[in-house]
Amino acid sequence: MAEHPAITLKSSGLRASIEPDPYQDGAFILEVDGTPQSHVFIDDPGELFFEYIRRIGHVLDVYGEPGQPITAVHLGGGALTLPRYIEATRPGSRQQVIELEQDLIDFVREHMPVQRNANIRIRYGDAREVMGKLPTGLHGNVDVVIVDVFSGARTPAHVTSVEFYREAAKLLSPQGVLIINVADGPGLAFARGQAATVQAVLPNVLALAETQVLKGRRFGNVVLVGSNDNSIGDWLPRLLAGGPHPAKAVEGAEMRQFIGGAPIVLDTTAIASPTPNKTIFQIAKK
């Protein structure tokens, strides 16, 4: 790989670069606008590093029969960390990735190639718009929809509303799960609103995060999992045991308490996720 390759993205004008992980040989970090967005072990894609990505990985691991292929739709591509993971842990899976920035994917593929023969179809454009144009054969047949859409360090408002989640839920099989990465700060007003909104579409919702984040004491990532299948609550012991630690989860009565009086987010009321301090997600250099 070229040393510190970088590109200015045509659509957003943001600067993307690939940096070696200073602490782990063979690992690389995709940064966009100075924010680490993806971490990839090129030769070991079944290994995950970022905390919230590992939590999502554990959800993927407990879904259905371990090791069996699944159908997945990813909203947000980044460095394709999770598509690589699914291919490594569930070979033969069918995956669709929707990414706004085609030159970002070209850049990633050039410097961090994806596994050969992986069945990963990449579609370009706005996540919500392109999702609405996916083949009708996917409707009701997708095992996992993962929403990890960021413009720089923020999730755009139009992929946070109940109207958006209704469209995403149409893709799910009866046992399918919707997984959302939510970044929020103290008080978790945004995350609570997202939980309320997802629960308005999918009745069974759980949240996973580092303990202090889920208590609303510091900025971080909350992973929301929604499904029509009420058995997802049975996954909690394994998800918590898998970490990263310290880990906390809420569901059922605790989820209702977590949501409190947070209103359901509509297209007309949606706002982008909070802006984190630039130092929040920085990885210290050696």
N, C-alpha and C positions, 0 to 999 in steps of 0.2 A: 504494500500500500504506500502511496505517496505520503510524505510527511505532512501532517496537519492539512489535509485537503479541505477546501472551502468553496462555497458558491453563494452568490446572491440570487435568491429565488425571484423569478419573474413576476409571479402573481402578487406576492405580499411585499417584496422588496427586502425581506428579512435575510440576515446572514446565517447560513447553515455551515457547520464545520464538523469534522470527525476528528476526535482527539483520542489518543491512547489512554486507557485507564491507568493512572499512575501507580496503582496498587496491585493490579492483576494483569499478568502477562496474557496476551491473546485476546484481551477485552477492549472494546472501543465504545466511546460515548458520542452520540449525535447531539450537538447543541444547536438550537435555533434561537436567534436573538439573545444569545448568552445564557439561555436556560437549557439544562440537560433534559432532553426529551426521550432519548432511548439509550439503552445499554445493551450491547451485543457481545456474546462470546462466539466469534465466527466459527471456530472449530468444535464448539460444544453448545449448539443452540438449545439443548434441553436444560441448560443452566440459566437461571434468572438472577438478577441482582437487585434492581430497584425494589424497594419495599412493597409498593402497591402492586407492581407487576407480579411479584412472587405470590401475593394474596390472590390475584386473578388466576395465576397458574394453578394454585391449589383448588380453586373452584373448577377449573377445567379438568383437573385430575379426578375429582370425585363425581363428575358428571357421567351417567351411564356406566358402561363397562370399561374399566381401565384399559388403555391401549388400543381401543377400537376406533376406527375412523369416525369423524363427525363432520357435519356441515356447519361452517362458521362464516359469519359476515362481520368484518371489521370496519368500523367507521373511524377513520384516522389511520394512517399508515406508519408515519415515522420511519424508523429503521427496520420495520417488519419484525420486531422482536417476538410478538405473540404468534404471528403466522409461522415463524421459524420453529417456535416452541411446539405448536400443535403438530406440525409436520414431523418433528423429532420424537414426540411422545405418542402420537396417534397417526402413524404413517398411512397414507392413502386418503387422508381427509380432503374434503373439497372446501376450498376457501375463496371468499371474495373480499377484496380490500378496496375501500373507497378512500381516495386521497385527493385533496385539492391541488397539490403542487406536483405536477408530473416531473419537473426537473429535480425535485427532492428525491423521488423514487429512483430516477435515473442515476443520480449522484450516489445514492445508497447502494444500488445494485452494482455500480462500477467499482466501488471501493470495499463493499461488504457483500459479496455475492450470496444469494439464497441457495439452499440445497438444490442440487440437480434433481429434475423430475418431480419437484414439488408441484402439486395441483393448486396453484395460487393465481387467481385471476385478479388483475388490478384494473379498476375503473377510475377515471379521473373526473373531478368536478366537486361541487359542493356536496357534502355528505348527505344532507337531507334531500336535496333535489335528485341526486343519483340513486339514493336508496328507493325513492318512489318509482324509479324506472327499472328496477331489477326484474329479471324474468319472472313471470307469474308462477312458474314451476317451483320457485323458492318459497312462495307464500304458504305458510303452514308447515314447512318442511325443514326449517333451519334450527339446528340444535342450540347454537350460541350466537347471540349478537353482542358484540363488544363495542361500546361507545367510549372512545378516547380521543376526542376532537379538541385540538387546541390551536389557537392563533397566537403564536408567541407563548406567553405564560397563562393565557385565559381561554376558557371555553366560550365560544360564541353563543349569544342568547338564543338563536333560533334552533339550537339543538338541546334545549333545556325545557321545552314546554310539553304540556299534556298532548297537544296535537302531534308533536314530533314523536313522543313515545307511543302513541296509538299506532302510528305508521310503522314504527319499528316492531311493535308487538305482533303485527299482522304476519311478519315473517316467521314467527316462532312455531315450532311443533308443539303439540300438547304438553310435552315435558320440557320444552325449550326454556332457556334462561337468557335474560337480558342482563348484561354486566356493564356497569357505568363507573368510570373513574371521575370522582368529584374532588376538586381541590378547593379547600375552604380554610378560613381562619377562626380565631377565637369566637365563640358563640354559635358557630355553625349555622347561621341563618340561611345561607345558600344551600348547604347540604340538607338541612331539615326540609326546605322547600322542595328540593329534588326528591327526597324520600316520599313526601306527601304526593308529589306529582306522579311518580312511578307507581305508588300504591293505588292511585286512582285508575290505573290501567291494568296492573297485574296485582292481584290481591295478596300475594305472598312476597314479602320484601325483607331482606336482611342487610345489615351494614357491617362491614369489617374495616378495622383500622388499628393503628397503634393506639394504646390506651389513652394517652394524654390528648391525642387528636380527637378521638371519639367523645371524650369528655368536654371538648370545646376549649381546651386550654392553650393550644398552639396550632399554627398553620400546618397543614399536611393533606394527605390524600385519604378519602373515604371511598371504599369500594362498595357500591350498591348492587345487590343481586335481586332481580325480580322474576317471578314465574307464576303461571297458572297452576303449577304443580305444588301442592302443599307439603310435599315430602322434603323440600329443600331445607327446611328447618332441621331435619335429621343430619344434615351435613356438618352442623356447627362444631360438634366435638372434634371431628377430624380437621376442620379448617382452623380451629383455634390451636390444636396440637401442632399443626404444620407451621405456625408462625407466619412471618417473623415475630419475635417476642420483644417487648410485651404486646399482647394482642387482646382486643376486645371485640365483641360482636353483640348486636342487638337484633331481636325479632319479636314477633307476637306482641304481647302487652308492653314489653320494653320499647318496641318500635313505635307503638302508639304514643308512649310517653316521650320518646325522642322527637317525634314529629310535633307533638303539642298542638299549638294553634297555627302552625305554618300553613299558609295558603297554597292551594294548587296553582302552579305556574301556567299561565296562558300565553299564547303568542303575543297578546296585547300587553302583558305585564312582564314578560321575560327580560332578564338582564344577563350580561356576561358574568362569569365567575369572578370573584375578587382578584385583584392584582397582588401577587405575593411580593414581599421584599426580595430584591435581587439576590440576596445572600441565602435565601431559604433553601434553594435546591443546588447551590454550588457544591462542587466536590473539591475539597482542598487539594492543592498541588503539593507534590513532594518538594 
